Amino acid sequence: MSDLLFSAPSVHTIAVEGESAEFPVHRIFCVGRNYAAHAAEMGNVPDYEAPFYFTKSPAHAVSSGAVIPYPPGTQNYHHEMELAVLIGTPAFRVSEAEALDAVYGYCCALDMTRRDLQNDSKAERRPWDMAKDFEASAVFAQARKAADFGAAKEQRIHLEVNGKTRQDASLAELIHSVPAMIADLSKYYHLGAGDVIMTGTPAGVGPVVAGDVLRGGIEGLAPIELTLMDAE
């Protein structure tokens, strides 16, 4: 191996229930507008034809329980509670019937968003990178193996900010199911161990400020928590 000019960034890992070894994050794919009510609250028409995606850098991932600063460059910083799917084996051009064979496990996740920058990007028809892919914008809780969690069907998904409910829905409301998302994404990428798919957020997203404490959960999974402090 060649010498490096500076230290390479460490790999972010997700703790797994019952395992001493952790799940290393390779890539993070995010599904947009995957709950009809959320699409509507953002002023969009739900698309039932096919999912669409954006990405986040693994370097921008943090673990549940983190205390992070309010991010720079925004005045409208939003929470988005999500189910994350952890891929454990290769999946390329798989069918929906085959898709779940690639799943290692599931966990609660937060897709933190600079909403004002996203709205600006939409207005200018520009990419969402500045709004979605920034430091500490992907938060992951402890994962549970797929066999222990079961199918993602009607489990409750919810988020509270300072103890007040903001988001409260069911995984049954997903427009595109977990196997449908994996099968579709596998048309475009050689999915493999370490890939993570954040499956979209239900309605009720909203702004958070320094001092807020976010707590969320999905029935059958370890809860997630995030605390915001003043900007650095």
Number of C-alpha atoms within 10 A of each C-alpha: 3 4 6 7 6 6 7 7 8 8 12 17 19 22 18 19 16 9 11 7 11 14 22 17 20 18 17 21 20 21 19 17 27 25 24 19 20 20 18 13 13 12 9 12 13 15 16 12 8 11 19 15 15 15 16 20 19 25 19 15 24 23 21 22 17 15 16 18 17 20 23 12 12 13 15 16 20 17 24 23 32 28 24 24 27 28 26 18 14 17 24 18 17 21 16 16 10 13 22 21 16 22 24 20 23 30 29 28 31 32 24 23 26 25 21 16 20 19 15 14 16 12 9 9 9 12 13 19 16 15 21 22 22 19 18 22 23 25 23 28 26 21 27 23 18 19 11 12 15 12 13 19 13 13 17 14 22 24 28 18 20 14 11 10 14 19 20 17 20 17 22 15 16 21 21 22 18 24 21 19 21 26 22 21 22 19 14 10 11 12 24 19 19 19 22 26 23 29 29 24 30 27 21 18 18 15 15 19 18 14 14 14 18 23 22 25 24 23 16 16 21 18 21 24 23 21 20 18 15 11 11 8
